Amino acid sequence: MGLGKDPNSKLLVYLNRGDGTFEEVLVDDAHPTHCARAGLLGDSRLPSIVGKPYSPGEQVDLWLNRG
């Protein structure tokens, strides 16, 4: 989350490898987000991410997982 204070903010997800370890995956490092959620969107059976910037406005960001 950027909050306008961290120019190096990143959106990361952690994939459970099933053996007690996790893999860090960078989704985006150019669009800080706040209150992001993962869920199933559209016809894909893969989770996508929806979020909004911390600053006021009517913008919603979508990171569509196309697999």
LONUKE-728177 format. One record per residue (C-alpha): z, x, y. Coordinates in steps of 0.001 Angstrom, whole numbers, plus 500000, padded with zeros to 6 digits. Example, Ala and Ser with C-alpha at 12.3 -4.5 7.8 and 13.67 -1.06 7.14 Angstrom:
# residues 2
507800512300495500
507140513670498940
# end
This chain:
# residues 67
500000500000500000
498973501510503294
501040499626505909
498993501555508448
501281504557507968
499814506361504965
496203507526505385
496169508575501710
497143505232500160
495592504405496773
495190501389494530
496104502513491011
496407500775487663
498131502157484601
496522501523481218
498857501326478250
497392503667475635
499430502009472869
501237505207471884
503989505137474511
501823506811477176
499898505461480139
496657506532481773
496524506419485584
493231504995486868
492184505103490527
490639501783491563
490205502412495306
491358504904497912
489555503463500949
491034499939501239
494841499703501401
496136496442499959
499321494398499955
500550491890497410
497699492572494953
497516490622491700
495529491094488510
494003488140486706
490964486760484940
488172485758487327
484706484458486598
483093484752483178
484552488161482349
487426488395479893
488643491517481704
491289491461484445
490171491899488042
492332492539491120
492728490418494266
494670491606497313
494893491428501063
495469494005503779
498981494256505188
497697493665508713
497263490057509841
493922488412509397
491933486282507032
490534489010504787
490864488958501001
489702491904498882
488371491592495347
487951494402492845
485831492700490177
486083494259486744
482570494269485322
483690496244482279
# end
